[in-house]
């Protein structure tokens, strides 16, 4: 299941008045998953140790792309820069593939 | 390292990776030219000890302490960067 920006869903349901919507505006909004996917993939493809043709939305950094644990740290830091968020160590440890990154960033309310 | 399976990360390995992340964070705050040099220096230092046995806790902990000290020095305001010089082969 996927969460999109609240206003889009509500418009689709025919809800017009913004006044009725209790959105996430104060904390930020969730980015569109398609958009997150494209940006995550482009960050990974631009990483100089990665063969861009091998990058898919489910590539495992170490098993599929041949990166080591230090490279993985660098890639996750590159996501921080791209999405203007700070990923705490405990979360960063669990981002081991492009799909982990997409899920994390798409559910991060502050990601830009 | 076995291929095809992600090896389990030990507590000490995790500490090392967290330390590497701190180094990158510190480098980002430096000016662009120094930032590149800090990153290069750090990666070279990690590569230098890549083959250290994972059970050699004493050495790994020593290197982690040494690195942390260097990082603290780098974070102090008087220090702006670090440069890597290749010694001429003699």
N, CA and C atoms of all chains as a GROMACS GRO file, in nm:
protein
  606
    1UNK      N    1   0.083  -0.119   0.000
    1UNK     CA    2   0.000   0.000   0.000
    1UNK      C    3   0.087   0.124   0.000
    2UNK      N    4   0.031   0.229  -0.055
    2UNK     CA    5   0.117   0.346  -0.063
    2UNK      C    6   0.045   0.471  -0.019
    3UNK      N    7   0.116   0.557   0.047
    3UNK     CA    8   0.058   0.683   0.095
    3UNK      C    9   0.098   0.795   0.002
    4UNK      N   10   0.000   0.863  -0.053
    4UNK     CA   11   0.034   0.978  -0.135
    4UNK      C   12  -0.008   1.102  -0.060
    5UNK      N   13   0.029   1.218  -0.116
    5UNK     CA   14  -0.006   1.344  -0.050
    5UNK      C   15  -0.156   1.349  -0.030
    6UNK      N   16  -0.197   1.385   0.092
    6UNK     CA   17  -0.337   1.381   0.130
    6UNK      C   18  -0.431   1.453   0.035
    7UNK      N   19  -0.391   1.571  -0.014
    7UNK     CA   20  -0.483   1.650  -0.094
    7UNK      C   21  -0.519   1.578  -0.224
    8UNK      N   22  -0.423   1.509  -0.285
    8UNK     CA   23  -0.451   1.436  -0.409
    8UNK      C   24  -0.559   1.332  -0.387
    9UNK      N   25  -0.546   1.254  -0.278
    9UNK     CA   26  -0.641   1.148  -0.249
    9UNK      C   27  -0.779   1.209  -0.232
   10UNK      N   28  -0.785   1.319  -0.156
   10UNK     CA   29  -0.913   1.377  -0.124
   10UNK      C   30  -0.979   1.438  -0.247
   11UNK      N   31  -0.898   1.496  -0.335
   11UNK     CA   32  -0.953   1.550  -0.458
   11UNK      C   33  -1.012   1.437  -0.541
   12UNK      N   34  -0.942   1.326  -0.544
   12UNK     CA   35  -0.991   1.211  -0.619
   12UNK      C   36  -1.125   1.166  -0.564
   13UNK      N   37  -1.144   1.181  -0.435
   13UNK     CA   38  -1.270   1.141  -0.373
   13UNK      C   39  -1.377   1.250  -0.384
   14UNK      N   40  -1.342   1.361  -0.443
   14UNK     CA   41  -1.438   1.468  -0.463
   14UNK      C   42  -1.446   1.566  -0.348
   15UNK      N   43  -1.353   1.558  -0.256
   15UNK     CA   44  -1.352   1.654  -0.145
   15UNK      C   45  -1.286   1.782  -0.193
   16UNK      N   46  -1.360   1.890  -0.193
   16UNK     CA   47  -1.308   2.014  -0.251
   16UNK      C   48  -1.252   2.109  -0.146
   17UNK      N   49  -1.321   2.120  -0.036
   17UNK     CA   50  -1.284   2.224   0.058
   17UNK      C   51  -1.156   2.189   0.135
   18UNK      N   52  -1.056   2.274   0.117
   18UNK     CA   53  -0.930   2.250   0.186
   18UNK      C   54  -0.948   2.264   0.336
   19UNK      N   55  -1.052   2.340   0.375
   19UNK     CA   56  -1.076   2.364   0.516
   19UNK      C   57  -1.107   2.237   0.594
   20UNK      N   58  -1.159   2.137   0.525
   20UNK     CA   59  -1.195   2.013   0.593
   20UNK      C   60  -1.076   1.919   0.608
   21UNK      N   61  -0.970   1.950   0.537
   21UNK     CA   62  -0.858   1.857   0.534
   21UNK      C   63  -0.763   1.879   0.649
   22UNK      N   64  -0.744   1.776   0.726
   22UNK     CA   65  -0.641   1.784   0.830
   22UNK      C   66  -0.518   1.717   0.770
   23UNK      N   67  -0.438   1.796   0.703
   23UNK     CA   68  -0.324   1.740   0.629
   23UNK      C   69  -0.200   1.732   0.715
   24UNK      N   70  -0.090   1.700   0.650
   24UNK     CA   71   0.037   1.691   0.719
   24UNK      C   72   0.118   1.818   0.697
   25UNK      N   73   0.048   1.924   0.654
   25UNK     CA   74   0.120   2.043   0.609
   25UNK      C   75   0.219   2.095   0.712
   26UNK      N   76   0.182   2.086   0.839
   26UNK     CA   77   0.271   2.144   0.941
   26UNK      C   78   0.403   2.068   0.949
   27UNK      N   79   0.396   1.937   0.930
   27UNK     CA   80   0.518   1.858   0.941
   27UNK      C   81   0.585   1.836   0.807
   28UNK      N   82   0.520   1.876   0.701
   28UNK     CA   83   0.572   1.846   0.569
   28UNK      C   84   0.482   1.743   0.505
   29UNK      N   85   0.505   1.717   0.377
   29UNK     CA   86   0.419   1.621   0.308
   29UNK      C   87   0.504   1.506   0.257
   30UNK      N   88   0.437   1.397   0.228
   30UNK     CA   89   0.509   1.283   0.174
   30UNK      C   90   0.530   1.304   0.024
   31UNK      N   91   0.647   1.263  -0.020
   31UNK     CA   92   0.676   1.277  -0.162
   31UNK      C   93   0.609   1.161  -0.238
   32UNK      N   94   0.584   1.187  -0.364
   32UNK     CA   95   0.528   1.085  -0.451
   32UNK      C   96   0.629   0.971  -0.470
   33UNK      N   97   0.580   0.850  -0.455
   33UNK     CA   98   0.673   0.736  -0.456
   33UNK      C   99   0.747   0.721  -0.590
   34UNK      N  100   0.678   0.754  -0.697
   34UNK     CA  101   0.740   0.746  -0.829
   34UNK      C  102   0.858   0.843  -0.838
   35UNK      N  103   0.834   0.964  -0.786
   35UNK     CA  104   0.936   1.067  -0.785
   35UNK      C  105   1.055   1.023  -0.699
   36UNK      N  106   1.024   0.968  -0.580
   36UNK     CA  107   1.130   0.920  -0.491
   36UNK      C  108   1.211   0.812  -0.562
   37UNK      N  109   1.142   0.718  -0.627
   37UNK     CA  110   1.210   0.610  -0.696
   37UNK      C  111   1.308   0.665  -0.800
   38UNK      N  112   1.260   0.758  -0.884
   38UNK     CA  113   1.346   0.814  -0.987
   38UNK      C  114   1.470   0.880  -0.927
   39UNK      N  115   1.448   0.956  -0.820
   39UNK     CA  116   1.562   1.030  -0.762
   39UNK      C  117   1.659   0.936  -0.692
   40UNK      N  118   1.605   0.835  -0.623
   40UNK     CA  119   1.694   0.737  -0.557
   40UNK      C  120   1.778   0.666  -0.663
   41UNK      N  121   1.713   0.622  -0.772
   41UNK     CA  122   1.787   0.551  -0.876
   41UNK      C  123   1.892   0.641  -0.940
   42UNK      N  124   1.860   0.769  -0.959
   42UNK     CA  125   1.959   0.855  -1.023
   42UNK      C  126   2.077   0.881  -0.929
   43UNK      N  127   2.052   0.891  -0.798
   43UNK     CA  128   2.164   0.907  -0.704
   43UNK      C  129   2.255   0.784  -0.711
   44UNK      N  130   2.194   0.665  -0.712
   44UNK     CA  131   2.274   0.542  -0.714
   44UNK      C  132   2.351   0.529  -0.845
   45UNK      N  133   2.282   0.562  -0.957
   45UNK     CA  134   2.348   0.551  -1.088
   45UNK      C  135   2.465   0.647  -1.100
   46UNK      N  136   2.455   0.761  -1.032
   46UNK     CA  137   2.563   0.860  -1.040
   46UNK      C  138   2.680   0.829  -0.948
   47UNK      N  139   2.663   0.727  -0.864
   47UNK     CA  140   2.772   0.689  -0.774
   47UNK      C  141   2.881   0.624  -0.859
   48UNK      N  142   3.006   0.673  -0.846
   48UNK     CA  143   3.106   0.634  -0.946
   48UNK      C  144   3.144   0.485  -0.944
   49UNK      N  145   3.114   0.414  -0.836
   49UNK     CA  146   3.152   0.273  -0.834
   49UNK      C  147   3.042   0.181  -0.884
   50UNK      N  148   2.931   0.240  -0.927
   50UNK     CA  149   2.816   0.159  -0.967
   50UNK      C  150   2.804   0.154  -1.119
   51UNK      N  151   2.774   0.036  -1.173
   51UNK     CA  152   2.743   0.022  -1.314
   51UNK      C  153   2.595   0.061  -1.332
   52UNK      N  154   2.569   0.177  -1.397
   52UNK     CA  155   2.431   0.228  -1.402
   52UNK      C  156   2.332   0.128  -1.460
   53UNK      N  157   2.380   0.040  -1.550
   53UNK     CA  158   2.286  -0.053  -1.615
   53UNK      C  159   2.234  -0.160  -1.518
   54UNK      N  160   2.302  -0.177  -1.404
   54UNK     CA  161   2.258  -0.279  -1.309
   54UNK      C  162   2.158  -0.227  -1.208
   55UNK      N  163   2.136  -0.096  -1.207
   55UNK     CA  164   2.053  -0.037  -1.102
   55UNK      C  165   1.904  -0.054  -1.133
   56UNK      N  166   1.834  -0.119  -1.042
   56UNK     CA  167   1.689  -0.136  -1.055
   56UNK      C  168   1.625  -0.089  -0.924
   57UNK      N  169   1.493  -0.076  -0.920
   57UNK     CA  170   1.430  -0.032  -0.794
   57UNK      C  171   1.443  -0.131  -0.679
   58UNK      N  172   1.504  -0.247  -0.703
   58UNK     CA  173   1.521  -0.343  -0.593
   58UNK      C  174   1.665  -0.387  -0.574
   59UNK      N  175   1.760  -0.318  -0.637
   59UNK     CA  176   1.900  -0.362  -0.628
   59UNK      C  177   1.953  -0.356  -0.485
   60UNK      N  178   2.016  -0.465  -0.444
   60UNK     CA  179   2.084  -0.467  -0.315
   60UNK      C  180   2.223  -0.409  -0.336
   61UNK      N  181   2.260  -0.310  -0.252
   61UNK     CA  182   2.387  -0.240  -0.276
   61UNK      C  183   2.507  -0.334  -0.278
   62UNK      N  184   2.509  -0.427  -0.184
   62UNK     CA  185   2.628  -0.512  -0.173
   62UNK      C  186   2.618  -0.637  -0.262
   63UNK      N  187   2.502  -0.701  -0.261
   63UNK     CA  188   2.490  -0.826  -0.337
   63UNK      C  189   2.475  -0.804  -0.487
   64UNK      N  190   2.401  -0.700  -0.526
   64UNK     CA  191   2.374  -0.680  -0.668
   64UNK      C  192   2.467  -0.578  -0.733
   65UNK      N  193   2.506  -0.477  -0.658
   65UNK     CA  194   2.584  -0.368  -0.718
   65UNK      C  195   2.732  -0.376  -0.683
   66UNK      N  196   2.768  -0.472  -0.600
   66UNK     CA  197   2.909  -0.493  -0.569
   66UNK      C  198   2.972  -0.386  -0.482
   67UNK      N  199   2.891  -0.313  -0.409
   67UNK     CA  200   2.948  -0.212  -0.320
   67UNK      C  201   2.990  -0.277  -0.188
   68UNK      N  202   3.081  -0.213  -0.115
   68UNK     CA  203   3.114  -0.265   0.018
   68UNK      C  204   3.042  -0.180   0.123
   69UNK      N  205   3.066  -0.212   0.250
   69UNK     CA  206   2.989  -0.144   0.354
   69UNK      C  207   3.022   0.006   0.362
   70UNK      N  208   3.146   0.043   0.332
   70UNK     CA  209   3.182   0.186   0.332
   70UNK      C  210   3.110   0.259   0.218
   71UNK      N  211   3.106   0.193   0.100
   71UNK     CA  212   3.035   0.255  -0.012
   71UNK      C  213   2.888   0.274   0.022
   72UNK      N  214   2.832   0.173   0.091
   72UNK     CA  215   2.690   0.182   0.129
   72UNK      C  216   2.667   0.304   0.217
   73UNK      N  217   2.758   0.326   0.312
   73UNK     CA  218   2.748   0.447   0.397
   73UNK      C  219   2.749   0.572   0.309
   74UNK      N  220   2.838   0.575   0.209
   74UNK     CA  221   2.848   0.693   0.122
   74UNK      C  222   2.720   0.714   0.042
   75UNK      N  223   2.662   0.604  -0.007
   75UNK     CA  224   2.539   0.616  -0.084
   75UNK      C  225   2.426   0.671   0.003
   76UNK      N  226   2.415   0.617   0.126
   76UNK     CA  227   2.308   0.663   0.215
   76UNK      C  228   2.327   0.812   0.248
   77UNK      N  229   2.453   0.853   0.264
   77UNK     CA  230   2.480   0.996   0.288
   77UNK      C  231   2.440   1.079   0.166
   78UNK      N  232   2.457   1.022   0.047
   78UNK     CA  233   2.417   1.094  -0.074
   78UNK      C  234   2.264   1.111  -0.079
   79UNK      N  235   2.191   1.011  -0.028
   79UNK     CA  236   2.044   1.026  -0.019
   79UNK      C  237   2.010   1.140   0.075
   80UNK      N  238   2.082   1.149   0.186
   80UNK     CA  239   2.057   1.260   0.280
   80UNK      C  240   2.068   1.393   0.210
   81UNK      N  241   2.172   1.404   0.127
   81UNK     CA  242   2.195   1.531   0.060
   81UNK      C  243   2.085   1.558  -0.044
   82UNK      N  244   2.052   1.455  -0.121
   82UNK     CA  245   1.951   1.471  -0.226
   82UNK      C  246   1.814   1.509  -0.168
   83UNK      N  247   1.778   1.446  -0.055
   83UNK     CA  248   1.644   1.466  -0.001
   83UNK      C  249   1.642   1.563   0.118
   84UNK      N  250   1.756   1.622   0.149
   84UNK     CA  251   1.766   1.722   0.257
   84UNK      C  252   1.710   1.669   0.389
   85UNK      N  253   1.745   1.547   0.423
   85UNK     CA  254   1.704   1.491   0.552
   85UNK      C  255   1.830   1.441   0.624
   86UNK      N  256   1.815   1.422   0.754
   86UNK     CA  257   1.924   1.358   0.828
   86UNK      C  258   1.875   1.220   0.870
   87UNK      N  259   1.943   1.117   0.824
   87UNK     CA  260   1.901   0.980   0.854
   87UNK      C  261   1.982   0.933   0.975
   88UNK      N  262   1.914   0.903   1.087
   88UNK     CA  263   1.989   0.859   1.205
   88UNK      C  264   2.059   0.725   1.181
   89UNK      N  265   2.167   0.700   1.257
   89UNK     CA  266   2.246   0.578   1.238
   89UNK      C  267   2.160   0.452   1.238
   90UNK      N  268   2.065   0.446   1.333
   90UNK     CA  269   1.987   0.323   1.346
   90UNK      C  270   1.904   0.295   1.220
   91UNK      N  271   1.856   0.402   1.156
   91UNK     CA  272   1.778   0.384   1.033
   91UNK      C  273   1.872   0.356   0.917
   92UNK      N  274   1.983   0.430   0.913
   92UNK     CA  275   2.076   0.415   0.802
   92UNK      C  276   2.129   0.272   0.794
   93UNK      N  277   2.147   0.207   0.910
   93UNK     CA  278   2.196   0.069   0.911
   93UNK      C  279   2.102  -0.025   0.837
   94UNK      N  280   1.974   0.011   0.829
   94UNK     CA  281   1.877  -0.079   0.768
   94UNK      C  282   1.853  -0.051   0.620
   95UNK      N  283   1.919   0.051   0.567
   95UNK     CA  284   1.903   0.081   0.425
   95UNK      C  285   2.012   0.009   0.348
   96UNK      N  286   1.976  -0.106   0.291
   96UNK     CA  287   2.074  -0.193   0.227
   96UNK      C  288   2.046  -0.212   0.079
   97UNK      N  289   1.937  -0.154   0.030
   97UNK     CA  290   1.902  -0.172  -0.110
   97UNK      C  291   1.827  -0.047  -0.157
   98UNK      N  292   1.811  -0.034  -0.289
   98UNK     CA  293   1.736   0.081  -0.339
   98UNK      C  294   1.592   0.077  -0.287
   99UNK      N  295   1.534  -0.044  -0.274
   99UNK     CA  296   1.395  -0.048  -0.227
   99UNK      C  297   1.384  -0.004  -0.081
  100UNK      N  298   1.484  -0.040   0.003
  100UNK     CA  299   1.484   0.009   0.142
  100UNK      C  300   1.485   0.162   0.143
  101UNK      N  301   1.570   0.220   0.057
  101UNK     CA  302   1.584   0.366   0.053
  101UNK      C  303   1.454   0.431   0.006
  102UNK      N  304   1.394   0.373  -0.098
  102UNK     CA  305   1.269   0.429  -0.152
  102UNK      C  306   1.161   0.425  -0.044
  103UNK      N  307   1.147   0.311   0.024
  103UNK     CA  308   1.044   0.299   0.129
  103UNK      C  309   1.068   0.400   0.240
  104UNK      N  310   1.195   0.410   0.283
  104UNK     CA  311   1.225   0.502   0.392
  104UNK      C  312   1.196   0.646   0.353
  105UNK      N  313   1.242   0.687   0.236
  105UNK     CA  314   1.229   0.827   0.197
  105UNK      C  315   1.086   0.863   0.160
  106UNK      N  316   1.012   0.767   0.103
  106UNK     CA  317   0.872   0.795   0.068
  106UNK      C  318   0.786   0.809   0.194
  107UNK      N  319   0.834   0.750   0.306
  107UNK     CA  320   0.754   0.761   0.429
  107UNK      C  321   0.814   0.863   0.525
  108UNK      N  322   0.910   0.940   0.477
  108UNK     CA  323   0.973   1.041   0.559
  108UNK      C  324   0.904   1.176   0.536
  109UNK      N  325   0.837   1.231   0.637
  109UNK     CA  326   0.758   1.352   0.614
  109UNK      C  327   0.841   1.476   0.580
  110UNK      N  328   0.971   1.475   0.613
  110UNK     CA  329   1.052   1.593   0.588
  110UNK      C  330   1.130   1.586   0.458
  111UNK      N  331   1.124   1.472   0.389
  111UNK     CA  332   1.203   1.458   0.266
  111UNK      C  333   1.157   1.559   0.163
  112UNK      N  334   1.253   1.623   0.098
  112UNK     CA  335   1.220   1.726  -0.002
  112UNK      C  336   1.266   1.682  -0.140
  113UNK      N  337   3.515  -1.254   0.260
  113UNK     CA  338   3.374  -1.220   0.276
  113UNK      C  339   3.290  -1.304   0.179
  114UNK      N  340   3.192  -1.374   0.227
  114UNK     CA  341   3.113  -1.457   0.137
  114UNK      C  342   3.037  -1.371   0.037
  115UNK      N  343   3.030  -1.418  -0.085
  115UNK     CA  344   2.961  -1.343  -0.189
  115UNK      C  345   2.817  -1.390  -0.197
  116UNK      N  346   2.727  -1.299  -0.224
  116UNK     CA  347   2.588  -1.338  -0.246
  116UNK      C  348   2.503  -1.328  -0.123
  117UNK      N  349   2.567  -1.317  -0.007
  117UNK     CA  350   2.492  -1.304   0.117
  117UNK      C  351   2.551  -1.188   0.194
  118UNK      N  352   2.470  -1.101   0.247
  118UNK     CA  353   2.526  -0.991   0.325
  118UNK      C  354   2.574  -1.048   0.458
  119UNK      N  355   2.702  -1.030   0.490
  119UNK     CA  356   2.747  -1.083   0.617
  119UNK      C  357   2.683  -1.008   0.733
  120UNK      N  358   2.660  -1.078   0.841
  120UNK     CA  359   2.605  -1.012   0.960
  120UNK      C  360   2.705  -0.910   1.009
  121UNK      N  361   2.654  -0.796   1.048
  121UNK     CA  362   2.743  -0.689   1.093
  121UNK      C  363   2.754  -0.696   1.244
  122UNK      N  364   2.878  -0.703   1.294
  122UNK     CA  365   2.898  -0.710   1.438
  122UNK      C  366   2.885  -0.570   1.498
  123UNK      N  367   2.879  -0.566   1.632
  123UNK     CA  368   2.869  -0.437   1.699
  123UNK      C  369   2.986  -0.346   1.668
  124UNK      N  370   3.104  -0.405   1.666
  124UNK     CA  371   3.224  -0.324   1.640
  124UNK      C  372   3.223  -0.271   1.496
  125UNK      N  373   3.182  -0.357   1.402
  125UNK     CA  374   3.173  -0.312   1.263
  125UNK      C  375   3.075  -0.196   1.251
  126UNK      N  376   2.965  -0.208   1.324
  126UNK     CA  377   2.865  -0.102   1.319
  126UNK      C  378   2.924   0.028   1.372
  127UNK      N  379   3.002   0.017   1.481
  127UNK     CA  380   3.067   0.138   1.535
  127UNK      C  381   3.157   0.202   1.432
  128UNK      N  382   3.231   0.117   1.358
  128UNK     CA  383   3.323   0.169   1.257
  128UNK      C  384   3.244   0.241   1.147
  129UNK      N  385   3.132   0.180   1.106
  129UNK     CA  386   3.052   0.243   1.000
  129UNK      C  387   2.989   0.374   1.047
  130UNK      N  388   2.946   0.376   1.175
  130UNK     CA  389   2.891   0.500   1.230
  130UNK      C  390   3.000   0.607   1.236
  131UNK      N  391   3.120   0.565   1.268
  131UNK     CA  392   3.231   0.659   1.272
  131UNK      C  393   3.256   0.716   1.131
  132UNK      N  394   3.253   0.629   1.031
  132UNK     CA  395   3.274   0.675   0.893
  132UNK      C  396   3.167   0.777   0.854
  133UNK      N  397   3.044   0.752   0.899
  133UNK     CA  398   2.935   0.846   0.871
  133UNK      C  399   2.963   0.982   0.936
  134UNK      N  400   3.013   0.980   1.060
  134UNK     CA  401   3.048   1.106   1.128
  134UNK      C  402   3.155   1.182   1.053
  135UNK      N  403   3.252   1.108   0.998
  135UNK     CA  404   3.358   1.174   0.923
  135UNK      C  405   3.299   1.244   0.802
  136UNK      N  406   3.210   1.175   0.731
  136UNK     CA  407   3.150   1.236   0.612
  136UNK      C  408   3.070   1.360   0.651
  137UNK      N  409   2.997   1.352   0.764
  137UNK     CA  410   2.920   1.469   0.811
  137UNK      C  411   3.013   1.586   0.836
  138UNK      N  412   3.126   1.558   0.903
  138UNK     CA  413   3.221   1.664   0.934
  138UNK      C  414   3.278   1.724   0.805
  139UNK      N  415   3.310   1.637   0.710
  139UNK     CA  416   3.368   1.684   0.584
  139UNK      C  417   3.272   1.777   0.512
  140UNK      N  418   3.142   1.749   0.520
  140UNK     CA  419   3.043   1.832   0.452
  140UNK      C  420   3.043   1.975   0.502
  141UNK      N  421   3.081   1.991   0.629
  141UNK     CA  422   3.078   2.125   0.684
  141UNK      C  423   3.202   2.206   0.648
  142UNK      N  424   3.304   2.140   0.597
  142UNK     CA  425   3.424   2.212   0.558
  142UNK      C  426   3.402   2.279   0.422
  143UNK      N  427   3.495   2.366   0.385
  143UNK     CA  428   3.484   2.428   0.254
  143UNK      C  429   3.505   2.321   0.147
  144UNK      N  430   3.451   2.342   0.026
  144UNK     CA  431   3.452   2.234  -0.073
  144UNK      C  432   3.589   2.171  -0.098
  145UNK      N  433   3.694   2.251  -0.111
  145UNK     CA  434   3.825   2.195  -0.141
  145UNK      C  435   3.873   2.107  -0.026
  146UNK      N  436   3.860   2.157   0.098
  146UNK     CA  437   3.902   2.080   0.215
  146UNK      C  438   3.813   1.957   0.232
  147UNK      N  439   3.686   1.973   0.199
  147UNK     CA  440   3.592   1.864   0.214
  147UNK      C  441   3.637   1.743   0.133
  148UNK      N  442   3.676   1.767   0.008
  148UNK     CA  443   3.724   1.659  -0.078
  148UNK      C  444   3.847   1.592  -0.020
  149UNK      N  445   3.939   1.675   0.034
  149UNK     CA  446   4.063   1.620   0.090
  149UNK      C  447   4.035   1.536   0.213
  150UNK      N  448   3.941   1.582   0.295
  150UNK     CA  449   3.907   1.506   0.416
  150UNK      C  450   3.850   1.370   0.376
  151UNK      N  451   3.760   1.370   0.278
  151UNK     CA  452   3.697   1.245   0.234
  151UNK      C  453   3.801   1.149   0.178
  152UNK      N  454   3.892   1.203   0.097
  152UNK     CA  455   3.997   1.119   0.038
  152UNK      C  456   4.087   1.060   0.146
  153UNK      N  457   4.125   1.145   0.240
  153UNK     CA  458   4.213   1.100   0.348
  153UNK      C  459   4.144   0.991   0.429
  154UNK      N  460   4.018   1.013   0.463
  154UNK     CA  461   3.946   0.917   0.546
  154UNK      C  462   3.934   0.783   0.475
  155UNK      N  463   3.892   0.788   0.349
  155UNK     CA  464   3.875   0.662   0.274
  155UNK      C  465   4.009   0.589   0.263
  156UNK      N  466   4.117   0.664   0.240
  156UNK     CA  467   4.249   0.601   0.229
  156UNK      C  468   4.288   0.534   0.361
  157UNK      N  469   4.256   0.599   0.473
  157UNK     CA  470   4.288   0.540   0.603
  157UNK      C  471   4.208   0.411   0.626
  158UNK      N  472   4.080   0.413   0.589
  158UNK     CA  473   3.999   0.291   0.604
  158UNK      C  474   4.052   0.180   0.514
  159UNK      N  475   4.090   0.216   0.391
  159UNK     CA  476   4.140   0.116   0.297
  159UNK      C  477   4.271   0.054   0.346
  160UNK      N  478   4.352   0.138   0.412
  160UNK     CA  479   4.482   0.093   0.460
  160UNK      C  480   4.467  -0.027   0.555
  161UNK      N  481   4.357  -0.032   0.626
  161UNK     CA  482   4.338  -0.138   0.725
  161UNK      C  483   4.227  -0.234   0.686
  162UNK      N  484   4.193  -0.235   0.559
  162UNK     CA  485   4.084  -0.321   0.512
  162UNK      C  486   4.107  -0.469   0.547
  163UNK      N  487   4.232  -0.512   0.540
  163UNK     CA  488   4.259  -0.654   0.558
  163UNK      C  489   4.280  -0.695   0.704
  164UNK      N  490   4.262  -0.602   0.796
  164UNK     CA  491   4.277  -0.637   0.937
  164UNK      C  492   4.176  -0.746   0.972
  165UNK      N  493   4.223  -0.847   1.045
  165UNK     CA  494   4.136  -0.958   1.083
  165UNK      C  495   4.020  -0.904   1.168
  166UNK      N  496   3.899  -0.954   1.137
  166UNK     CA  497   3.784  -0.901   1.210
  166UNK      C  498   3.785  -0.936   1.358
  167UNK      N  499   3.869  -1.034   1.394
  167UNK     CA  500   3.878  -1.071   1.535
  167UNK      C  501   3.990  -0.995   1.609
  168UNK      N  502   4.061  -0.909   1.536
  168UNK     CA  503   4.169  -0.833   1.598
  168UNK      C  504   4.110  -0.709   1.666
  169UNK      N  505   4.034  -0.736   1.774
  169UNK     CA  506   3.959  -0.628   1.840
  169UNK      C  507   4.049  -0.517   1.890
  170UNK      N  508   4.166  -0.559   1.945
  170UNK     CA  509   4.256  -0.457   2.001
  170UNK      C  510   4.295  -0.353   1.899
  171UNK      N  511   4.337  -0.400   1.782
  171UNK     CA  512   4.381  -0.308   1.678
  171UNK      C  513   4.264  -0.223   1.628
  172UNK      N  514   4.151  -0.289   1.606
  172UNK     CA  515   4.036  -0.215   1.552
  172UNK      C  516   3.990  -0.107   1.651
  173UNK      N  517   3.985  -0.145   1.780
  173UNK     CA  518   3.944  -0.044   1.879
  173UNK      C  519   4.046   0.068   1.889
  174UNK      N  520   4.174   0.032   1.876
  174UNK     CA  521   4.279   0.134   1.879
  174UNK      C  522   4.259   0.231   1.762
  175UNK      N  523   4.235   0.177   1.642
  175UNK     CA  524   4.220   0.262   1.524
  175UNK      C  525   4.095   0.350   1.535
  176UNK      N  526   3.992   0.293   1.597
  176UNK     CA  527   3.869   0.370   1.615
  176UNK      C  528   3.894   0.488   1.710
  177UNK      N  529   3.971   0.462   1.818
  177UNK     CA  530   4.003   0.571   1.911
  177UNK      C  531   4.089   0.676   1.845
  178UNK      N  532   4.187   0.629   1.767
  178UNK     CA  533   4.276   0.720   1.698
  178UNK      C  534   4.197   0.807   1.600
  179UNK      N  535   4.108   0.742   1.527
  179UNK     CA  536   4.027   0.815   1.429
  179UNK      C  537   3.937   0.918   1.496
  180UNK      N  538   3.879   0.878   1.610
  180UNK     CA  539   3.790   0.969   1.681
  180UNK      C  540   3.867   1.093   1.727
  181UNK      N  541   3.991   1.072   1.773
  181UNK     CA  542   4.074   1.186   1.814
  181UNK      C  543   4.101   1.277   1.696
  182UNK      N  544   4.136   1.216   1.582
  182UNK     CA  545   4.164   1.296   1.463
  182UNK      C  546   4.041   1.375   1.421
  183UNK      N  547   3.926   1.309   1.434
  183UNK     CA  548   3.801   1.375   1.396
  183UNK      C  549   3.773   1.493   1.488
  184UNK      N  550   3.796   1.474   1.618
  184UNK     CA  551   3.774   1.584   1.712
  184UNK      C  552   3.865   1.701   1.680
  185UNK      N  553   3.988   1.670   1.641
  185UNK     CA  554   4.084   1.774   1.606
  185UNK      C  555   4.032   1.851   1.484
  186UNK      N  556   3.981   1.775   1.388
  186UNK     CA  557   3.931   1.835   1.265
  186UNK      C  558   3.809   1.923   1.292
  187UNK      N  559   3.731   1.884   1.394
  187UNK     CA  560   3.610   1.960   1.425
  187UNK      C  561   3.641   2.087   1.502
  188UNK      N  562   3.762   2.093   1.563
  188UNK     CA  563   3.795   2.213   1.639
  188UNK      C  564   3.816   2.327   1.540
  189UNK      N  565   3.788   2.446   1.586
  189UNK     CA  566   3.780   2.559   1.492
  189UNK      C  567   3.914   2.598   1.430
  190UNK      N  568   4.024   2.565   1.497
  190UNK     CA  569   4.152   2.610   1.443
  190UNK      C  570   4.194   2.529   1.321
  191UNK      N  571   4.138   2.408   1.310
  191UNK     CA  572   4.182   2.321   1.201
  191UNK      C  573   4.080   2.329   1.088
  192UNK      N  574   4.129   2.354   0.965
  192UNK     CA  575   4.032   2.363   0.856
  192UNK      C  576   4.036   2.242   0.764
  193UNK      N  577   4.146   2.166   0.766
  193UNK     CA  578   4.146   2.055   0.671
  193UNK      C  579   4.260   1.960   0.694
  194UNK      N  580   4.272   1.865   0.605
  194UNK     CA  581   4.376   1.765   0.615
  194UNK      C  582   4.420   1.734   0.473
  195UNK      N  583   4.546   1.710   0.454
  195UNK     CA  584   4.592   1.687   0.318
  195UNK      C  585   4.669   1.556   0.312
  196UNK      N  586   4.653   1.490   0.202
  196UNK     CA  587   4.718   1.361   0.183
  196UNK      C  588   4.839   1.381   0.092
  197UNK      N  589   4.957   1.345   0.142
  197UNK     CA  590   5.077   1.355   0.059
  197UNK      C  591   5.130   1.216   0.032
  198UNK      N  592   5.165   1.191  -0.092
  198UNK     CA  593   5.223   1.062  -0.125
  198UNK      C  594   5.374   1.076  -0.110
  199UNK      N  595   5.433   0.992  -0.025
  199UNK     CA  596   5.577   0.998  -0.007
  199UNK      C  597   5.645   0.949  -0.135
  200UNK      N  598   5.749   1.018  -0.176
  200UNK     CA  599   5.820   0.977  -0.297
  200UNK      C  600   5.884   0.841  -0.274
  201UNK      N  601   5.875   0.753  -0.374
  201UNK     CA  602   5.936   0.621  -0.360
  201UNK      C  603   6.087   0.637  -0.359
  202UNK      N  604   6.152   0.574  -0.262
  202UNK     CA  605   6.297   0.591  -0.257
  202UNK      C  606   6.368   0.460  -0.287
   0.00000   0.00000   0.00000
